[in-house]
Amino acid sequence: MAKIYQHEKKNKSKTTMEWTAKIIKHEVYKKDCYRLGSVVFERKPKFIIDIGANWGWFTILAAEKHKNSKILSFEPISENFEKLKENLEKEKNRVKNNQNIQLYKKIVTGNNKAITMRDPKFHSLDGPGSNPGAYKTIYENDSSYLSIKRTKPWSDEEVKDSYEQISIAEIIEEHDIDYIDFLKLDCEGCEYELFEQIFEKNLHHKILNLSMEVHGKKHPEWIELEKKIKSEFHWSKFQSNKSGRNNMCFAKNWINTDCDHYREVMEAVRKKGINNNIKEKK
């Protein structure tokens, strides 16, 4: 197990943390920023995966909307993981079938092993740890988007925490997943690690619906990932908010491309003149 160093905990403003908690709940649960509620599922969802579960609001939303789905939630940071469990307990009336929720305090990886985690300093908040969604996993390969060589050590503090690691391929194998009905991925840059393995092992066909925050828009990995997703998924869309900071990717595959929903989407895309954003299955 990799050694991770402890940073000195700062006194956090209760007001700031309360504000942060409200923002997270509002964006993820109330506004449904990952658009779970707008998805037309080809089948009743069997598997929903939440990578970067944070304080659990997407997991809670998924469990509320899809009570019979198996929901796998991954969050490696102890403080966040405790909040995740706490929020699930508080919202147990919403999550009535919570035996289908499985929580894992694990880092999800691709081909490269994680060697440490870092907590970036956000000047708009009260120091390290004030943004519970900002932890970055650092990987062993120097060419990785999140390697020690390519990140800025002076702006981050390493976090001491005990953790386990599991790859996206291992998750699919261990849980005998035929298709991931919805994959929510928000892990501060680890998407590049995961999708390297996903495409290498031809696992993208198993992802029916993808909602992902994409980081590092100025880096070459962004261009390659965008091209690959657009070419390998049946439908995809990349978008940014007005500030250009939150870059989202939504993508979709169909099991059966003879279904009415596939034909409807194909027709709508053709009418908008963006044929290159959807791939017809041969």
C-alpha positions in Angstrom: 0.0 0.0 0.0 1.4 3.4 -1.0 2.5 5.7 1.8 0.6 9.0 1.9 1.7 11.9 4.0 -0.4 13.8 6.5 -1.1 17.5 6.1 -1.8 19.7 9.1 -5.5 20.1 9.5 -6.7 23.7 9.4 -9.6 25.0 11.4 -12.4 25.3 8.9 -15.1 27.9 9.2 -18.4 26.2 10.1 -20.2 28.8 7.9 -18.0 27.9 5.0 -18.6 24.1 5.4 -22.3 24.6 5.8 -22.3 26.8 2.6 -20.3 24.1 0.8 -22.7 21.4 1.9 -25.7 23.4 0.6 -24.0 24.0 -2.7 -23.2 20.3 -3.2 -26.7 19.2 -2.4 -28.2 21.9 -4.6 -26.1 21.2 -7.7 -26.0 17.4 -7.5 -29.4 16.4 -5.9 -31.8 19.3 -6.6 -30.5 20.5 -10.0 -29.4 17.0 -11.1 -26.2 18.4 -12.7 -25.3 14.9 -13.9 -28.7 14.6 -15.7 -29.7 11.2 -14.4 -33.4 12.3 -14.5 -33.3 13.1 -18.2 -32.0 9.7 -19.4 -34.2 7.4 -21.4 -33.0 4.0 -20.4 -33.1 1.1 -22.8 -33.8 -1.3 -20.0 -34.6 -1.0 -16.3 -31.3 0.1 -14.9 -29.4 -2.8 -13.2 -26.1 -1.2 -12.5 -25.4 2.5 -11.6 -21.8 3.4 -10.7 -20.8 6.6 -8.8 -17.0 7.3 -9.0 -16.1 10.3 -6.9 -19.2 9.8 -4.7 -18.1 12.7 -2.4 -20.9 13.3 0.2 -23.3 11.0 -1.5 -25.9 13.2 -3.1 -25.8 11.5 -6.5 -26.0 8.1 -4.8 -29.0 9.2 -2.9 -30.6 10.6 -6.1 -30.0 7.4 -8.0 -31.3 5.2 -5.2 -34.4 7.4 -4.9 -35.1 7.3 -8.7 -34.1 3.7 -9.3 -34.9 1.7 -6.2 -34.2 -1.7 -7.7 -30.8 -0.8 -9.2 -27.5 -2.0 -7.8 -25.6 1.2 -7.0 -21.8 1.0 -6.5 -20.3 4.2 -4.9 -16.6 4.9 -4.6 -15.0 7.6 -2.5 -11.4 7.3 -1.2 -11.2 10.2 1.3 -12.1 9.2 4.8 -13.7 12.5 5.7 -15.9 12.5 2.6 -16.7 8.8 3.1 -18.0 9.4 6.6 -20.2 12.3 5.3 -21.4 9.9 2.6 -22.5 7.3 5.2 -23.9 10.1 7.4 -26.1 11.5 4.6 -27.3 8.1 3.6 -28.5 7.5 7.1 -30.1 10.9 7.3 -31.9 10.4 4.0 -32.9 6.8 4.7 -36.6 7.6 4.2 -35.7 8.6 0.6 -33.4 5.6 0.1 -35.8 2.9 1.2 -34.2 0.1 -0.7 -30.7 0.9 0.5 -29.5 -2.7 0.7 -28.9 -2.2 -3.1 -26.3 0.5 -2.3 -22.7 -0.7 -1.9 -20.2 1.8 -0.6 -16.4 1.4 -1.2 -13.7 3.5 0.3 -11.4 2.9 -2.6 -9.6 4.8 -5.4 -10.7 3.7 -8.8 -7.8 3.4 -11.2 -6.9 2.4 -14.7 -3.6 0.8 -15.7 -1.5 3.0 -13.5 -1.4 2.6 -9.7 -2.1 5.6 -7.4 0.8 6.7 -5.3 -0.7 9.6 -3.3 -3.6 12.0 -3.1 -3.4 15.8 -3.0 -5.7 18.4 -1.6 -5.4 21.6 -3.7 -5.6 25.0 -2.0 -8.6 27.0 -3.1 -8.2 30.7 -2.2 -11.9 31.3 -2.3 -12.4 28.9 0.5 -10.8 28.4 3.9 -7.6 26.5 2.9 -6.9 22.9 2.3 -9.8 20.5 2.5 -12.5 23.2 2.3 -13.6 21.9 -1.1 -14.4 18.3 -0.4 -14.6 17.5 -4.1 -11.1 18.8 -5.0 -8.9 15.9 -4.0 -6.7 14.7 -6.8 -5.2 11.2 -7.1 -1.6 11.2 -8.3 -0.4 8.2 -10.4 3.0 6.5 -10.8 3.5 7.0 -14.6 5.3 10.2 -15.4 3.3 10.6 -18.6 0.0 10.5 -16.7 -2.1 13.7 -16.7 -2.0 13.4 -12.9 1.6 12.4 -12.3 3.9 14.0 -9.8 6.0 15.2 -12.6 3.1 17.0 -14.3 1.4 18.4 -11.3 2.5 21.4 -9.2 3.7 20.2 -5.8 3.9 23.7 -4.4 0.2 24.3 -4.8 -1.0 21.0 -3.2 -0.7 19.3 0.1 -0.4 15.5 0.4 -3.1 13.8 2.4 -2.5 10.9 4.8 -5.2 8.3 4.4 -5.5 4.6 4.3 -7.1 3.4 1.1 -7.5 0.5 -1.3 -7.4 0.6 -5.1 -9.5 -1.1 -7.7 -9.5 -0.7 -11.5 -12.6 0.0 -13.5 -12.0 -3.4 -15.3 -11.9 -5.1 -11.9 -15.2 -3.5 -10.8 -16.9 -4.8 -14.0 -15.5 -8.3 -13.5 -16.1 -8.6 -9.7 -19.7 -7.5 -9.9 -20.4 -9.5 -13.1 -21.7 -6.4 -14.9 -23.1 -6.9 -18.3 -23.8 -3.2 -18.9 -23.3 -0.1 -16.8 -26.6 1.6 -17.1 -25.3 4.9 -15.8 -21.7 5.8 -15.0 -21.3 9.1 -13.1 -17.6 10.1 -13.2 -16.3 13.1 -11.3 -12.8 12.4 -10.0 -10.7 15.5 -10.7 -8.7 14.2 -13.6 -8.7 10.5 -13.1 -11.0 10.1 -16.1 -8.0 10.0 -18.3 -6.6 7.0 -16.4 -9.9 5.2 -16.4 -10.7 5.7 -20.1 -7.2 4.6 -21.2 -8.1 1.2 -19.7 -11.7 1.3 -20.8 -10.8 1.8 -24.5 -7.8 -0.6 -24.3 -10.0 -3.4 -22.9 -12.9 -2.5 -25.2 -15.1 -1.9 -22.2 -16.8 1.3 -23.5 -19.5 -0.9 -25.2 -20.6 -1.8 -21.7 -21.3 1.9 -20.7 -24.8 2.7 -21.8 -25.0 6.2 -20.3 -22.0 8.4 -19.2 -22.1 11.6 -17.3 -18.6 12.9 -16.6 -16.8 16.1 -15.6 -13.7 16.5 -17.8 -10.7 18.3 -16.5 -7.6 19.8 -18.1 -9.1 21.3 -21.2 -5.7 22.9 -22.1 -3.9 19.6 -22.1 -3.5 17.3 -25.1 -5.3 14.4 -23.3 -8.5 16.4 -23.5 -8.4 16.5 -27.3 -7.6 12.7 -27.6 -10.4 11.8 -25.1 -12.9 13.9 -26.8 -12.1 12.4 -30.2 -12.2 8.9 -28.8 -15.5 9.3 -27.1 -17.1 10.9 -30.1 -15.9 8.0 -32.3 -16.6 5.1 -30.0 -19.9 6.0 -28.4 -23.2 6.1 -30.4 -23.9 9.6 -29.2 -21.9 12.2 -27.2 -21.9 15.8 -26.2 -19.3 18.0 -24.6 -20.3 21.3 -23.1 -18.9 24.0 -20.7 -20.7 26.5 -18.5 -20.3 30.2 -19.0 -17.2 30.4 -16.9 -15.6 27.6 -18.9 -14.5 25.9 -15.7 -17.0 23.1 -15.5 -16.6 20.9 -18.6 -19.1 18.1 -18.9 -19.3 15.1 -21.2 -22.5 13.2 -21.8 -22.4 10.0 -23.9 -24.7 7.1 -24.7 -24.6 3.6 -26.2 -27.5 1.4 -27.2 -27.6 -2.4 -26.8 -30.2 -2.6 -29.6 -29.9 0.1 -32.4 -33.2 -1.1 -33.8 -35.1 0.5 -31.0 -37.4 3.5 -31.4 -35.4 5.7 -29.1 -32.2 5.2 -31.1 -34.0 6.1 -34.3 -35.5 9.2 -32.7 -32.2 10.4 -31.5 -30.5 9.7 -34.8 -33.2 11.7 -36.6 -33.0 14.6 -34.2 -29.2 14.7 -34.6 -29.5 14.7 -38.4 -32.0 17.5 -38.3 -29.6 19.6 -36.2 -26.8 18.9 -38.7 -24.4 17.4 -36.3 -24.1 13.9 -37.8 -20.5 13.6 -36.7 -21.6 13.5 -33.1 -23.4 10.1 -33.4 -22.1 6.9 -34.7 -24.2 4.4 -36.5 -23.6 0.8 -35.6 -22.6 -1.3 -38.5 
